[in-house]
Amino acid sequence: MNKCSKNRTFGQILHDEVLQIHDKTFEIFIRNEEIQTEIASIAETLNTEYAGKEVVFIAILNGAFMFAADLMKRVTLPCEISFVKVSSYQGMNSSGRVDEVIGLNTSIKNKHVIILEDIVDTGITINKIMTLLATEHPASIKITTLLYKPEAFVGKHKPDFVGFSIPNSFVVGYGLDYNEHGRNTEHIYQLKG
């Protein structure tokens, strides 16, 4: 028997337009077809803007993995990609600070860095990532995000390339999670009101 189907009350149940994860119900917000159209548009912009430049994409895990994979299929630039995590925990509790970028396995010195995020809401994490990456002396750093919540943003570094500006509501799917579930859906869902 498939392990995912044994204990469905703690996992996720998808039924047509609704996604049940744990104790929350979500409804379709952005369909995969719209996501792919927007990703193609972002890739076209990046291909034009960065033509002839040495580019390193840095995807922030865990959420950006689907966005990064689909975007990279459309990027025609010679480039590198690195997947990183940010460390913000001391023991079992979040410190509220991002202390280091874990997993950057390539030099970004004098290269054009494009950060790939699934979502930028408050911008606090991006602020810290930008500060940490700047110490490596890249030629430039820009932020590309699939989703951006302008109402929630209080950071210093607004995204340079945005797929969708969305209201300040809770979303899951296409890499985004609720208690680590829901990342594996092709659409993006919004918490049902």
N, C-alpha and C positions, 0 to 999 in steps of 0.2 A: 504494500500500500504506500502511496506517496506520503511522505512525512508532512508536507504542507497541508494536506487535507485531514489529518488526524485530529488536530485541535484548532478548529476554525474560529472559535470564539476569541482566541488570543491573537489570531492572525488577521487576515483581511478577507472580505467576501465582496466580490464584484458582481453586481447585478445591473445590467444595462447601463443606466446613466448614474448609478449610485455606487459608492464605495464605502463599505463599513470597515473601519479599522479600530480594534479594541472597543472603546465605548463611544466613538465618534462616527458621525455619518457625514460623508462628503458627496458633493454633486459635481458633475463635469463643469469645468471652468474654461479650459483651453484644450481643444482637440489636437491630436497629434498632427493632423494635416496642417493646421495653423502654425504649430511649432516648427514643423519642417520648412514651411514657406519662409518664416522669419529667420531661421537658421541659415537658409540659402542666401537671404538678403545680407545678413551679417558677414557671411563668408565672402560674398562678392565685394563688400566694402573693404574688408581686411585685405583681400587679394590685391585690390587696387592701391590702397594706402601704403601697404608694406612691400610693394614690388621692389625688388633689388636690395632689400634690407635683410640683415641677419636676425631672424626672429626665433624667440623661444616662447612657447605657450606654457603657462603654469596653471594646471587645473587643480582647484581646491577640492579635496575629498572630504566627505563622502559624496555630497550632493551633486557635484558637477560632472560626474562620470558619464552620464547619458548625453548631456549637452556637449561635452568635450568630444565624445566619440562621433556624434552626428556632425558636429562642426568640422572636425578634422577630415571627414570624408569629402568635404567640399572646399577645403583650403588647398590651393594649388601652389602655394609658396614653398620653397625649400625651407624647412623649419625643423625644430626640435620640440618635443613635448615632455613635460615632467609632471607627475602627479604628486602633490604634497598634502600633508595634513598640518594643521596648526596645533601646537601644544598650549593648552590653557588650563590644565588640571594640576592640582597638588593633592596627591593621594586620591581620595574618592570625590572630592569637591572641586568645582570649577573656581578658579581664582578670579575670574572676570577679566583676566589679562591674557593676551597672546604673547608667550615668551619666546617661542622659536618656530621656525618653519622646518618640518621634518620631511625628508625625502628629496630635497633638491639635490639631484645628482649630476648636474651639469653647470658649467660656469656661465654666468649671465653677464660677465664684465663686457662692456661695450656692445652688448646685444640689445635688441628691442624686445622687451618683455610684454606679453599680453596675458594678464591674469584672466582665467575663466572661472566664473562663479555661477552657481545655479540661481542664487537670489541674493540681492543686496537690499537689506531692510534698514537697520540703524546705521550701518556703515562703520561700526566700531571695529569689527574684525578686519575689514579692508584697510582701515587706518593703520593698524598694527602691521599687517602684511606689507603694506607699502613702505613703512619705516624700516622693517627688517630687510626687505629686498633692496632698498636704496643703499644699504651698507655694502652691497656687492658691486656697486658702480655700473649698473646697466646704462645703455645709451638712452633709453626711455622706458617708462612703465605706463601701460594703459590697462583699463579694466573693461572687460566684456562680460556682461551678465545676461542670462536669459530673462530673469524677472527682476524688477526694480520697484520698491515701494517708496515713492517720493514723500508720502505723508509720514512715514516712520523714520526717514533719513535724518540723522544728526551728525554725520561724519564730516570729514574734511575733503574727501576724494570721491566726487560723484562718478558714477560709471561713464565711460567714454562711448561705449557701444551697448545699446539696450535692446533686447528683443521685445519685451512687453512691460510697460508701466502698469502696475496693478494697484488696487486699493489695499489698505492695511488690513487684510484678512488672512486667515491661516490656510495655506495651500499644501497639498501633498501630490506625489506622483512624479513620474519622469525624473527620478533621482531624489526628489524631496521626500522627507519621511515624517511620520508621527510615531514617536517611540520606536524608531528603526524599522517600521513597517510602511509599506506603500511605495517604496522607491521603484519597484519593478512594474509600474503601470505605464502604458504608452501615452496617456492623457494626463493633464494636470487637473486636479480636483480642488474645490473650495469647500471649507467647512459649511455645512448646511445650516442656515439661519434658524 
